[in-house]
């Protein structure tokens, strides 16, 4: 299955090497996609406070998010914080 990947916020420049789309096996979940992206980032990791959403539904942060099975055509959105506070 194919899902699209959108990264916004402070870390978007560090993620420019990430693909816009991931090809995952059927039944893959959010953690499977995040592990694949993490491996591709190398030393340029996204902050743990980065928000995670799938198909417009907020799941939490990279550090703590709800489990979700992905479906073909889903959009995985990662929103890195823009400012602290």
DSSP file (Angstrom, degrees, kcal/mol; ACC not computed):
  #  RESIDUE AA STRUCTURE BP1 BP2  ACC     N-H-->O    O-->H-N    N-H-->O    O-->H-N    TCO  KAPPA ALPHA  PHI   PSI    X-CA   Y-CA   Z-CA
    1    1 A X              0   0    0      0, 0.0    23,-2.8     0, 0.0     2,-0.4   0.000 360.0 360.0 360.0 155.2    0.0    0.0    0.0
    2    2 A X  E     -A   23   0A   0     21,-0.2    71,-3.5    19,-0.0     2,-0.3  -0.938 360.0-179.1-116.3 135.1    1.1    3.6   -0.5
    3    3 A X  E     -A   22   0A   0     19,-2.3    19,-2.8    -2,-0.4     2,-0.3  -0.945  24.1-124.8-125.5 152.1    0.7    6.4    1.9
    4    4 A X  E     -Ab  21  75A   0     70,-2.5    72,-3.1    -2,-0.3     2,-0.4  -0.684  18.7-146.6 -94.7 153.7    1.7   10.0    1.5
    5    5 A X  E     - b   0  76A   0     15,-2.6     2,-0.4    -2,-0.3    72,-0.2  -0.980  14.1-177.1-124.5 127.9    4.0   11.8    4.0
    6    6 A X  E     - b   0  77A   0     70,-2.6    72,-2.9    -2,-0.4     2,-0.5  -0.993   2.1-173.2-125.8 127.9    3.8   15.5    4.9
    7    7 A X  E     + b   0  78A   0     -2,-0.4     2,-0.3    70,-0.2    72,-0.2  -0.984  13.0 166.0-122.2 126.9    6.3   17.2    7.3
    8    8 A X  E     + b   0  79A   0     70,-2.6    72,-2.8    -2,-0.5     3,-0.4  -0.833  31.0  44.3-131.0 170.0    5.7   20.8    8.4
    9    9 A X  E >  S- b   0  80A   0     -2,-0.3     3,-1.7    70,-0.2    72,-0.2  -0.510 104.3 -20.5  96.7-162.7    7.1   23.1   11.1
   10   10 A X  T 3  S+     0   0    0     70,-0.6     3,-0.5    71,-0.5    -1,-0.2   0.776 131.7  48.4 -55.8 -36.4   10.5   23.8   12.4
   11   11 A X  T >> S+     0   0    0     -3,-0.4     4,-0.9     1,-0.2     3,-0.7   0.295  73.3 109.4 -94.7  10.3   12.2   20.7   11.1
   12   12 A X  G X4 S+     0   0    0     -3,-1.7     3,-0.7     1,-0.2    -1,-0.2   0.856  76.9  54.9 -58.1 -35.6   11.0   20.6    7.5
   13   13 A X  G >4 S+     0   0    0     -3,-0.5     3,-1.1     1,-0.2    -1,-0.2   0.861 104.9  53.3 -65.8 -34.8   14.4   21.5    6.1
   14   14 A X  G <4 S+     0   0    0     -3,-0.7     3,-0.3     1,-0.2    -1,-0.2   0.676 108.8  51.2 -72.1 -17.2   16.0   18.5    7.9
   15   15 A X  G X< S+     0   0    0     -4,-0.9     3,-2.1    -3,-0.7    -1,-0.2   0.242  71.6 111.1-104.5  13.0   13.5   16.2    6.4
   16   16 A X  T <  S+     0   0    0     -3,-1.1    -1,-0.2     1,-0.3    -2,-0.1   0.750  74.9  58.7 -61.4 -22.7   13.9   17.3    2.8
   17   17 A X  T 3  S+     0   0    0     -3,-0.3    -1,-0.3    -4,-0.1     2,-0.1   0.560  84.1 104.3 -82.8  -7.2   15.5   13.9    1.9
   18   18 A X  S <  S-     0   0    0     -3,-2.1     2,-0.1     1,-0.1    19,-0.0  -0.442  78.3-110.0 -73.2 146.8   12.4   12.0    3.0
   19   19 A X        -     0   0    0      1,-0.1    -1,-0.1    -2,-0.1     3,-0.1  -0.378  10.9-133.9 -72.2 155.4   10.1   10.7    0.3
   20   20 A X  S    S+     0   0    0      1,-0.1   -15,-2.6   -16,-0.1     2,-0.3   0.590  93.1  35.4 -79.2 -11.7    6.7   12.2   -0.3
   21   21 A X  E     -A    4   0A   0    -17,-0.3     2,-0.4    54,-0.1   -17,-0.2  -0.998  68.5-153.9-145.2 142.6    5.3    8.7   -0.4
   22   22 A X  E     -A    3   0A   0    -19,-2.8   -19,-2.3    -2,-0.3     2,-0.7  -0.942  10.2-146.0-116.9 141.6    6.0    5.4    1.4
   23   23 A X  E     +A    2   0A   0     -2,-0.4     2,-0.3   -21,-0.2   -21,-0.2  -0.931  32.1 171.3-105.7 111.0    5.3    1.9    0.1
   24   24 A X        -     0   0    0    -23,-2.8     3,-0.1    -2,-0.7     2,-0.1  -0.823  36.1 -99.0-120.4 155.6    4.3   -0.3    3.1
   25   25 A X    >   -     0   0    0     -2,-0.3     3,-1.8     1,-0.1    -1,-0.0  -0.387  53.5 -86.8 -68.9 152.1    3.0   -3.8    3.4
   26   26 A X  T 3  S+     0   0    0      1,-0.3    -1,-0.1    -2,-0.1     3,-0.1  -0.316 117.4  30.3 -55.7 139.8   -0.8   -4.2    3.9
   27   27 A X  T 3  S+     0   0    0     43,-0.4    -1,-0.3     1,-0.3    44,-0.1   0.433  84.8 148.7  87.9   0.0   -1.6   -4.1    7.6
   28   28 A X    <   -     0   0    0     -3,-1.8    42,-2.8    41,-0.1    -1,-0.3  -0.283  32.0-149.7 -64.7 153.4    1.3   -1.7    8.4
   29   29 A X  B  >  -F   69   0B   0     40,-0.3     4,-1.8    -3,-0.1     3,-0.3  -0.607  31.1 -90.0-118.4-179.5    0.7    0.7   11.3
   30   30 A X  H  > S+     0   0    0     38,-2.1     4,-2.8     1,-0.2     5,-0.2   0.890 124.1  55.0 -58.9 -42.3    1.9    4.2   12.2
   31   31 A X  H  > S+     0   0    0      1,-0.2     4,-2.4     2,-0.2    -1,-0.2   0.872 104.6  54.3 -62.8 -36.0    4.9    2.9   14.1
   32   32 A X  H  > S+     0   0    0     -3,-0.3     4,-1.8     2,-0.2    -1,-0.2   0.933 111.8  44.3 -60.8 -45.6    6.0    0.9   11.0
   33   33 A X  H  X S+     0   0    0     -4,-1.8     4,-2.3     1,-0.2    -2,-0.2   0.910 113.3  50.6 -65.9 -42.9    5.9    4.1    8.9
   34   34 A X  H  X S+     0   0    0     -4,-2.8     4,-2.7     1,-0.2    -2,-0.2   0.878 108.7  51.7 -65.5 -37.6    7.7    6.2   11.7
   35   35 A X  H  X S+     0   0    0     -4,-2.4     4,-2.1     2,-0.2    -1,-0.2   0.899 110.0  49.5 -64.6 -40.4   10.5    3.6   12.0
   36   36 A X  H  X S+     0   0    0     -4,-1.8     4,-1.3     2,-0.2    -2,-0.2   0.920 114.0  44.9 -63.9 -44.5   11.1    3.7    8.3
   37   37 A X  H  X S+     0   0    0     -4,-2.3     4,-1.4     1,-0.2    -2,-0.2   0.902 110.7  54.4 -65.9 -40.9   11.2    7.5    8.3
   38   38 A X  H  X S+     0   0    0     -4,-2.7     4,-1.1     1,-0.2     3,-0.3   0.904 106.5  51.7 -59.5 -43.0   13.4    7.5   11.3
   39   39 A X  H  < S+     0   0    0     -4,-2.1    -1,-0.2     1,-0.2    -2,-0.2   0.847 109.8  50.0 -63.4 -33.9   15.9    5.2    9.6
   40   40 A X  H  < S+     0   0    0     -4,-1.3    -1,-0.2     1,-0.2    -2,-0.2   0.734 103.7  59.9 -77.8 -22.5   16.0    7.5    6.6
   41   41 A X  H >< S+     0   0    0     -4,-1.4     3,-1.8    -3,-0.3     2,-0.3   0.787  77.2 179.7 -76.8 -27.3   16.6   10.6    8.7
   42   42 A X  T 3< S-     0   0    0     -4,-1.1    -1,-0.2     1,-0.3    -2,-0.1  -0.468  71.7  -4.7  64.3-123.5   19.9    9.4   10.2
   43   43 A X  T 3  S+     0   0    0     -2,-0.3     2,-1.6     1,-0.2    -1,-0.3   0.668 119.7  82.7 -78.1 -17.1   21.2   12.1   12.6
   44   44 A X    <   +     0   0    0     -3,-1.8     2,-0.2   -30,-0.1    -1,-0.2  -0.560  67.6 175.5 -89.4  74.1   18.5   14.6   11.7
   45   45 A X        -     0   0    0     -2,-1.6     2,-0.2     1,-0.1     3,-0.1  -0.501  31.6-118.0 -83.1 147.9   15.8   13.3   14.0
   46   46 A X        -     0   0    0     -2,-0.2    -1,-0.1     1,-0.1     2,-0.0  -0.543  41.9 -96.7 -75.4 148.8   12.4   15.0   14.5
   47   47 A X    >   -     0   0    0     -2,-0.2     3,-2.0     1,-0.1    15,-0.3  -0.344  26.0-120.5 -67.3 149.4   11.7   16.2   18.1
   48   48 A X  T 3  S+     0   0    0      1,-0.3    15,-2.1    14,-0.1    14,-0.4   0.731 112.2  63.4 -61.4 -22.2    9.7   13.9   20.3
   49   49 A X  T 3  S+     0   0    0     13,-0.2    -1,-0.3    12,-0.2     2,-0.1   0.428  73.6 125.6 -84.3   1.6    7.1   16.6   20.7
   50   50 A X    <   -     0   0    0     -3,-2.0    12,-1.9    30,-0.1    30,-0.2  -0.395  64.0-121.5 -60.4 132.4    6.3   16.5   16.9
   51   51 A X  E     -DC  61  79A   0     28,-2.8    28,-2.2    10,-0.2     2,-0.4  -0.501  21.9-151.2 -79.1 147.7    2.6   15.9   16.4
   52   52 A X  E     +DC  60  78A   0      8,-2.8     7,-3.2    26,-0.2     8,-1.0  -0.974  18.5 170.1-122.6 131.0    1.4   12.9   14.5
   53   53 A X  E     -DC  58  77A   0     24,-2.3    24,-2.9    -2,-0.4     2,-0.4  -0.992  15.7-161.1-137.9 147.6   -1.8   12.7   12.4
   54   54 A X  E >  S-DC  57  76A   0      3,-2.1     3,-2.1    -2,-0.3    22,-0.2  -0.994  79.8 -13.1-129.7 126.2   -3.2   10.2   10.0
   55   55 A X  T 3  S-     0   0    0     20,-2.3    -1,-0.1    -2,-0.4    21,-0.1   0.859 131.2 -52.3  52.7  38.7   -5.9   11.1    7.5
   56   56 A X  T 3  S+     0   0    0     19,-0.4     2,-0.6     1,-0.2    -1,-0.3   0.441 111.1 122.0  82.2  -0.4   -6.5   14.3    9.4
   57   57 A X  E <   -D   54   0A   0     -3,-2.1    -3,-2.1     2,-0.0     2,-0.3  -0.866  61.9-130.8-102.0 121.5   -6.9   12.6   12.8
   58   58 A X  E     +D   53   0A   0     -2,-0.6    -5,-0.3    -5,-0.2     3,-0.1  -0.518  26.7 177.1 -69.8 128.2   -4.5   13.7   15.6
   59   59 A X  E     -     0   0A   0     -7,-3.2     7,-2.5     1,-0.4     2,-0.4   0.580  45.9-100.4-107.8 -14.4   -2.9   10.7   17.2
   60   60 A X  E     -DE  52  65A   0     -8,-1.0    -8,-2.8     5,-0.2    -1,-0.4  -0.982  56.4 -39.6 132.2-146.0   -0.5   12.4   19.7
   61   61 A X  E     -D   51   0A   0      3,-2.4   -10,-0.2    -2,-0.4   -12,-0.2  -0.657  53.9-101.8-114.4 171.5    3.2   13.0   19.5
   62   62 A X  S    S+     0   0    0    -12,-1.9     3,-0.3   -14,-0.4   -13,-0.2   0.896 124.7  49.9 -58.1 -38.2    6.1   11.0   18.3
   63   63 A X  S    S+     0   0    0    -15,-2.1     2,-0.3     1,-0.3    -1,-0.2   0.844 129.4  12.4 -70.2 -34.5    6.9   10.2   21.9
   64   64 A X  S    S+     0   0    0    -16,-0.3    -3,-2.4     2,-0.0     2,-0.3  -0.838  79.2 147.3-151.1 105.4    3.3    9.1   22.8
   65   65 A X  B     -E   60   0A   0     -2,-0.3    -5,-0.2    -5,-0.3     2,-0.1  -0.949  47.2 -97.3-138.6 157.8    0.7    8.4   20.2
   66   66 A X        -     0   0    0     -7,-2.5     2,-0.2    -2,-0.3   -36,-0.1  -0.400  44.9-106.3 -70.3 148.7   -2.3    6.2   19.7
   67   67 A X        +     0   0    0     -2,-0.1     2,-0.3   -37,-0.1    -1,-0.1  -0.521  44.4 174.7 -73.3 143.5   -1.9    3.0   17.6
   68   68 A X        -     0   0    0     -2,-0.2   -38,-2.1    -3,-0.1     2,-0.4  -0.947  28.3-134.2-154.1 131.8   -3.4    3.2   14.2
   69   69 A X  B     -F   29   0B   0     -2,-0.3   -40,-0.3   -40,-0.2     2,-0.2  -0.696  30.6-130.5 -82.4 136.9   -3.4    0.8   11.2
   70   70 A X        -     0   0    0    -42,-2.8   -43,-0.4    -2,-0.4     2,-0.3  -0.537  16.8-155.1 -88.8 154.4   -2.7    2.5    8.0
   71   71 A X    >   -     0   0    0     -2,-0.2     3,-2.4   -45,-0.1   -45,-0.0  -0.915  36.5 -81.4-125.3 154.1   -4.8    2.1    4.8
   72   72 A X  T 3  S+     0   0    0     -2,-0.3   -69,-0.2     1,-0.3    -1,-0.0  -0.291 118.1  21.3 -53.5 130.6   -3.8    2.6    1.2
   73   73 A X  T 3  S+     0   0    0    -71,-3.5    -1,-0.3     1,-0.3   -70,-0.2   0.350  88.3 144.0  90.8  -6.0   -4.0    6.3    0.3
   74   74 A X    <   -     0   0    0     -3,-2.4   -70,-2.5   -72,-0.3     2,-0.5  -0.239  45.3-133.7 -62.2 155.3   -3.7    7.6    3.9
   75   75 A X  E     -b    4   0A   0    -72,-0.2   -20,-2.3   -54,-0.0     2,-0.6  -0.969  11.2-156.9-113.0 120.6   -1.7   10.8    4.6
   76   76 A X  E     -bC   5  54A   0    -72,-3.1   -70,-2.6    -2,-0.5     2,-0.5  -0.875  14.7-167.0 -95.4 118.6    0.7   10.7    7.5
   77   77 A X  E     -bC   6  53A   0    -24,-2.9   -24,-2.3    -2,-0.6     2,-0.5  -0.925   9.5-169.4-113.2 130.0    1.3   14.2    8.7
   78   78 A X  E     -bC   7  52A   0    -72,-2.9   -70,-2.6    -2,-0.5     2,-0.7  -0.980   4.0-167.9-118.4 122.1    4.2   15.2   11.1
   79   79 A X  E     -bC   8  51A   0    -28,-2.2   -28,-2.8    -2,-0.5   -70,-0.2  -0.903   6.8-157.0-117.1 104.9    4.1   18.7   12.6
   80   80 A X  E     -b    9   0A   0    -72,-2.8   -70,-0.6    -2,-0.7   -30,-0.1  -0.547  33.0 -97.5 -78.5 143.8    7.2   19.8   14.3
   81   81 A X        -     0   0    0     -2,-0.2   -71,-0.5   -72,-0.2     3,-0.1  -0.309  26.0-157.0 -61.6 143.1    6.9   22.5   16.9
   82   82 A X  S    S+     0   0    0      1,-0.3     2,-0.3   -73,-0.1    -1,-0.1   0.799  73.5   8.0 -90.9 -33.8    7.6   26.0   15.6
   83   83 A X  S    S-     0   0    0      0, 0.0    -1,-0.3     0, 0.0     2,-0.1  -0.985  72.4-121.0-147.0 153.9    8.5   27.6   19.0
   84   84 A X              0   0    0     -2,-0.3    -2,-0.0     1,-0.1     0, 0.0  -0.223 360.0 360.0 -83.7 179.7    8.9   26.5   22.6
   85   85 A X              0   0    0     -2,-0.1    -1,-0.1     0, 0.0     0, 0.0   0.406 360.0 360.0 162.1 360.0    7.0   27.7   25.5
